Amino acid sequence: MKRLQIIIRGKVQGVGFRYYTRKKAEECHLVGFVMNKPDGSVFIEAEGEDIDVNTFADWCAQGPEWSRVLKITKSELPLVGNTKFEVR
């Protein structure tokens, strides 16, 4: 199990990024959250099996088709044990 903090920069707000992120996280059986930040980035914390978190992080580097990811930053965090994945 692992938990990642992911920060995504680019054209990632106003394109449904958070909702597609939640859908992908649920497909990968992850828990955590996604939220827009005032600086225009998207902030994610995702927790689950290593392979599922890695698959999800790879998807985040691309995002939905109408987004444009310019930069992604990932760092590991201690496990928290959320019960679902939510949009904040």
VODREN-613162 format. One record per residue (C-alpha): z, x, y; residue in one letter. Coordinates in pm, whole numbers, plus 50000, padded with zeros to 5 digits. Each point is the difference from the previous one (the first is absolute). Layout:
N
ZXYa/...
This chain:
88
500005000050000m/499375010750355k/499964986950355r/497485010950262l/499934995950373q/496384997350112i/498815000350361i/496374990850061i/498145006150324r/496564988450108g/498524965350038k/502744984249790v/501414972150217q/498234967050059g/497915003549682v/502334984249741g/501235033849878f/503594988349938r/498964969949794y/497585019749784y/502695026649962t/502444974049867r/497354987149757k/499305035249870k/503735007949975a/500564968649794e/497035009149774e/501675034049948c/503414983649932h/501635016950299l/502854989250224v/500645009050364g/498414989750328f/497175005250248v/500174996050377m/498025007250316n/501475025650239k/499714998550380p/497935032250001d/497194982449807g/500845014549659s/500994982149681v/503315009849836f/500574994649627i/502835006349757e/498964994749639a/502065004649683e/499074998349634g/498775020049704e/498525033750101d/496464992049885i/500034966250177d/501295015050326v/497355027349984n/497234974549936t/501254979450294f/500165030650230a/496395008649907d/498964964550094w/501885003050333c/497915030650087a/496944976949993q/501454966250099g/498054967350010p/496295002950076e/500194990950371w/502825024450077s/499445036450085r/502715023749881v/499995032350199l/503285015249881k/502584993049731i/503425016449978t/502124996749684k/503555010749926s/502394992249716e/503184980450064l/503054991949788p/499624968849786l/501314968250162v/499404972649745g/498304972650202n/499144968749803t/496594991650150k/497295013550230f/499924983550341e/498115000150326v/502315005450295r/
